[in-house]
Amino acid sequence: MVFERPYEDLLVAQQTDDAAKLKLQHSLTKLTPGQMEIIKLKYFELLDYEEIADRLHLQPRTVYNKISEALKALRSHLKVLSSLYFVFF
């Protein structure tokens, strides 16, 4: 048996995905250039910690710490955006 979701459910899911993408894109603009570079290398170019370390002439542990800091900043900004979203909508 194949189950298909109603069209309205698909529309809501798409709108939710679009809103999440916009929030993430906005949050990425709040990162420092260095944070953005390291996030881009890890999550967009899919490099591992050692490859990023080699490219940026850093120790792998430093790369790990910088990614952790960037993700913390993203989470913080996304939390602020989410709370503002619920206040206004």
GIRA-V822781 format. One line per field, one symbol per residue. ss: DSSP state (A for helix, B for strand, O for the rest). burial: + if it has 24 or more other ideal C-beta (glycine too) atoms within 12 Angstrom, else -. Layout:
# GIRA-V822781
ss->???
burial->???
This chain:
# GIRA-V822781
ss->OOOOOOAAAAAAAAAAAAAAAAAAAAAAOOOOAAAAAAAAAAAAOOOOAAAAAAAAOOOAAAAAAAAAAAAAAAAAAAAAAAAAAAAAO
burial->----------------------+---++--+---+-+++-++------+--+----------+--++--+--++--++--+--------
